Amino acid sequence: MAAHLGLSETDFLKQYAHRIDGKWSLKERKGPAGWDCVFLTRDGEGLAGCSLYRARPVQCRTWPFWPELLSSPEAWESARRETPCPGMGSGKVIPVEDIVRRLTEKRN
C-alpha cells in the first residue's frame, strides 16, 4: 500500500495507521454505516469502494469470505444487510472443492 501511494513504509504508517494492542491497523473514520477504513470511498448512494483496490491487504481481498461470516446463513445475511456489499449473494456459486483446487493450482 505504501509503494502504491509512493510513500515509505514509515511515512505510510504515520499517516494512515495506528497501533491497536501492539499491532498495526489502518485508521478509520465515521461513515454512514459505522466506522469505515480510511481508504474506503462511498458514492452518492452510499455504495463503497476502495481507493487502493489493487494494493488492498489480504483482509480486504478475502472479505466477505471470513470464517465468522461463513459460520451460518444468518451471519452471512446479517453482513449483507449491514454492509451493504453489492456483490454478496450474486454471481455463480463456486463449490468449495473448486476454490481449493484453484488455490492449489495458483501456488504451484
N, C-alpha and C positions, 0 to 999 in steps of 0.2 A: 504494500500500500504506500509506503514511504517513497519507494522508487517511482511508482506510478504518479505521485504528486511532485516528484523532483526534489524531495526532501531527504535529509539524512535521517537515520532511524531515531537519533536523539531528538532532532527537531520535530519529527512526526509525533513522537511520544509526548513531548512537551505541549504541543498544540492540540492533539486530538485524543489523547488517552489519559487515564489516571489509574492509580492502583486501588484495587479492592482486595482486601485480605491478602496482600502481598503479591497479587497477580495483576498484570496489565489488562485493562478493559477500555474499550472505546467510550468516549464521552457520549452522553445522551442529552436530549433536550425535550421539553414538554411538547407533545404533539396532540392532535385531536383524539387519538386512541390510547393515550398514555405517554410513556417515555419512548422516544424514537432515537435510534442511533444518529450520531451527528452527520453521517453520510446519507441518511435516508431522505429522499425528496418526496414531496407529495404534489400532485396536480390539483387543479381547482376543485375536483370532486373527491379529493382525499386519497386517491389511489397512490400507492407507494412505489418508489423505485430507488435504485441505489446509484449514487453519483460515482461510485468506484466499482461498478459492476464487474468489470474484467479483472479487478485486483482484490475482490472481496475475500475475506477469510473463509476457512472451511466451515465455521459455524454458520455463516450466511449461505454458503454454497449448498449445504445439506438441509437447510430449512425448507419445508416443514417436516422433513423425514427424521425428526428427532425421536428417540425412544419414548419419551413421555407423551408425544402426540400420536404415536403409533400403538400405544398401550391399549386403546379401546376406541370404538367408533365414537363414543361420547367425547373423548379428549380431542379427537380429530375435528369433530363438528364444532366444539367449543372454540378451538383455534381458528377455524374457518370463519366463524361468525365474528369473533373479536378482532381479527387482524385487519381488515379482510384481505385475502390474497386471491386475485382473480384466477390464478392457475389451480387452486385447490379444488378438487372434485371435477376437474375437466381433463380431457385428453384420454389417451389409451391407457388402460390398466396393464402394467407390466408385471408378470409374475415374479416373485422373489428369486426363483431359480434363474431366471433370465438376467436379473440385476447382478446376482453373484457371478454368473458366467461372464458378463460384460466387464465387471470389475477385475476378475481374474485375467481375462484377455488383455486388458489395459496394462496390467502390471508386468506381463511377460513380454 
